[in-house]
Amino acid sequence: MKHSWQRDEAEKHIGEVLDAAKAHGSQAVVDHLGGLFTITFEQPKATLKELFSKPGPLLDDDLDS
């Protein structure tokens, strides 16, 4: 899957850019003037209710720092 897009192409295929960021990691979008946008997807953090409803101890990865 692509990891770099020209801005015009990314604008026409924004759904694909977002899906690629979710499935394959950060996507770079190169601006007309040479600047760079980075599109990333972050999983939502668990709520306290969800954390405390899990059996067993909490791991560092479970906590939002």
N, C-alpha and C positions, 0 to 999 in steps of 0.2 A: 504494500500500500504506500501511496505517496506520503512524504513527510515535508515536502516543500511545494509551495504554490505561488504563482504570480497573482497579484491582487485581483486583476480582472477575472481570471479563472476561478479564484476562490469566491468572489462575489456571485458568480453564476452558479456555483456548486456548493454553496454554504452548508447545505445539509450533509454533503459528502465530507467536507472539511471537519465538521463537528463530529460525525460518526467515526472518522479516521482518528481524531484526537482521543475519543473514548476507547476505541478498540486497539489502537496501535501506538498511543503516546503523542507527545507534543507535535504540532504541525506549524511550520514556518510559512508566513505569508509575506512575500517580498513586495514592498510598496513601490510605486512609480519612481520615487526619488531615492530609492536604494535603502530606505529604512526597513525594519523587520518587525512584524507582529508575530507573537508566539501564542498559539491557541492550545490551551491545555484543558484537561478534564480532571476534576477532583471528585472523588467519592464523598458523599455527605458523611459527616461524623455522626456516630450514634448519640442519641440523647441519653441523659442520665437514667431515665426510666428503662431504656433498652439495656444499658450497661449493667444496672443492678438486677435486671431480670435474668441475666446469664448465670448459669451455674459455674462455680469455681472462682478462682482469684482473677482479678483484672490484670491484664498485661500492659506494659508501657505503650504498646501499639494501640490499645483500646482507648487511651486517654488523649485528649486534645491538649497539646502543649502551648 
